[in-house]
Structure formats: C-alpha cells, structure tokens
C-alpha cells in the first residue's frame, strides 16, 4: 500500500514558510566530501529521501558520518572501502538513486578508479549521462561496460587536465567533471559549463578546500589541478524550486504568504517570471512577501502577442519550475504558451489538470497553451497519481486551489524532493492528510 495525500481545497492559506536547503546542491556538495580525508561540515541539508539515501551510501562506503543536528552533518572520508563498489548493496542502492552518479568524479580523482551500476531515476524522458562520461574520458578515464553484472568499470589512474567543450550545459555533468578535474594533473578548461547557483556553491566550496578554480558563475571554468584538498564548512542555499513553488501556491490559492530567508540575489529571473504572470511579490529584507490576490493577469509581449515562458540553461528559467508556472497560469487572466525544451515527457501530467477543469491545449510533448480561467471557474477535486517530483507538487498546488476533495497517490515521488511538505502546508492552514 503506498501513501497518498487527501486534500480538501479551496481555502486561502496564511503565514510564513521557510524553504529547505537546496536538494540539487546537496547531492553535489555531499559527494564532494569524498575528495578529501579531512572533516567537512555541511549545514542546511534537507531531510529528504534522495539526500538521505546518498548520505547512507557514503556511510556504507566507509565515510564517518556524524549528524550534529537536524540539518547539519560532518563527513570524514578517511578510509573508503573500494570493494564496496562491486557489491550487490551498492548495485541496488546506487542503481536506485539518480544522484549516485555524482560520487564518480570525486572517486576517480582521488582513487584513480570507480565502478558504477547503470543508473535509473525519474520518468521525464531520457536523461542522458553521456556528458559525465565524455567529460571523464577527455580527462583520460577509460570505461568498460560489463554486461554480466551491469557495471561500468572506470580506470582513471592518470587523469590529465585538458580542454573540454561539454555537449550540453548539464549541471550534474559539469559538477562531476569539475570534481574530477580539481585533482587532475595540469589545467582543465570547461566551456559550455553550467553556471547555476548550485554549481557556483560547489566551486566556492572546492576553492575553500584548496582547489584552484577561476570563472565561477560563467560558462567557462578554468581549473588548475592540485595535489590534495582539505576540509571546510559549507552551508547550502535555500531551494529555489521550493521558493518558486510557494510563490505559485500563494497566487493560485489567493493566499498571503511570506517566504523566509530566500537568498534573493541567487534566484535569478525566477521572481520576474512569476511577475510576468501578474503575481505581486515584494522583497522585505531577505523574505519574499506575497499579498493575497483575487486576480493576476498574464502580461503579453510588447506587440500584444501571447506570452511564452520557456526553460533555458542558467541564467535562463529553470525547467524544474515550468510545471509550477503551467499550473499557476490556469487561474490567471490571459493566456500563455509553456515551452518545455529540456525534457520530453514533463508535460504529460496536464491530463490530470484537464480532468480538474483546466483549459489547456497540449500542442506536442514540449508545448502547452494555458488559457487562464481568471478564477471565474474553480478547479474540481479528483483522484490522481504523481508522475515525477515537480509535477507532484504542481498537482498538489492545483488540489489546494480546487473545490472539493482530491487524492494524490504515489507521493513518494513528491517526498524525494520536498521535506515534510504536508506538515509545513498544514502550518499555513492547508487541509491535507496523509493516508
């Protein structure tokens, strides 16, 4: 029996909510502890499945993990058990965790070899790992796939700095190659590097550990290899996907919500995209205040044509928030074209929204036109299943704004990315029960 949320929607919420630490940053910086034998302290770690699984995996490998408090851990990767990587435990744990790919770069850099099971993960179309592997190969790593046990065996005993043009600006791909390059011999140049805040955080952390990285925040990174790295302390940014989700939630439910400690300067264009949907938000200190609004109107382009919101590599709009924007547009005044360029099946959850009464035309697997209802008609509650993390939260927002009762199944997907979401929403006055 899986868990589900039962939601009685249509009630405005009110109050303050604090975003968790950034999930995507956590997976990178926690993997980076493998680059040194010294102690590394990381704080603001979110208590979510994907992150907890990675921490557990590090423990299994021989990293000394101490939990200082709810969101702070210390890691000491003195003795790593190399045989663990060929074990069944690693295969089942590593294979079931998308983020486990992130340990490969550090392991190659420090020990000159690694084994990894073929990865699995979210159902949002193909998520290729070629970028990671091609990057490692450029640095001199050799891959051998063993079809009998389903493992890639990687030999990286002689990593050399080199010029790398990444085939796509993949965040995890860039992070992995950076972690491999910091201990390689000579200079590595990575062009078309991702430059998301998460990646900047990783690079700053590595620099504090003694790495030599220049170009942080741009798409051209230059890394001079060093002999070894030391320990450090690091605090995660707040999760910008949660922040965007809460802005959308406030607008769609007509609620007055304050989002605390958002590190506003790291949010890029996220606040502006929600403003384009007509959502009023103001910065108070480092908190975002969203007033209760009965109506929000989508802007048009200057020539009057329909607004398009598309994802793009940072500093463009993050693909993880497009599902949220799509849902929030349902109750806006006006129309908008949502163009999801990165993943080919991220929009397939719109059928659930249509069942709830939304006006959406799915043009193709990448594009959907939303015709706003302007709160003239409320969505109606239904039973539905969540296909992936972001769609799950989008459906949750739709359910909270709908009239009547909704049930969302497969909430494990949501909980991979959002910690204690039901308790935190209850604190704002949401009627949500876990069954």
QUILINGI-V462877 format. One line per field, one symbol per residue. phi: phi as a letter, one per 40 degrees, with the letter a starting at -180 (. if undefined). Layout:
BEGIN
phi=???
END
This chain:
BEGIN
phi=.ccabbbbcgbcbahbabccccdccdcccccccccbcccbbbbgcccbddccccccccccchccbbccadbbbbbbccbbcccdcbccdcccccccbdccdcccdcccccbgaabbcccbhccbgcbcbddccccccdchcbbbcbccbgbcbbbbcbcbcacbbccaccccccdccdccccbccgbbbbbgccbdddcccdccccccchcbbbgdgbcbbbbccbcabbcababcccccccdcccccccccbgbcbbbcfcfdcccfcddccccccgccabcbgbbbbbccbcbbbccbcdcgcccbbbcaddccccccbcccddcccdbcchbabcbcccbcbcccccdccccchcbbbccacbbabbbccffcbccbcacabccadccdcccccdcccccgbbbbcfcddcccbbcfcccccdcchccbbcb
END
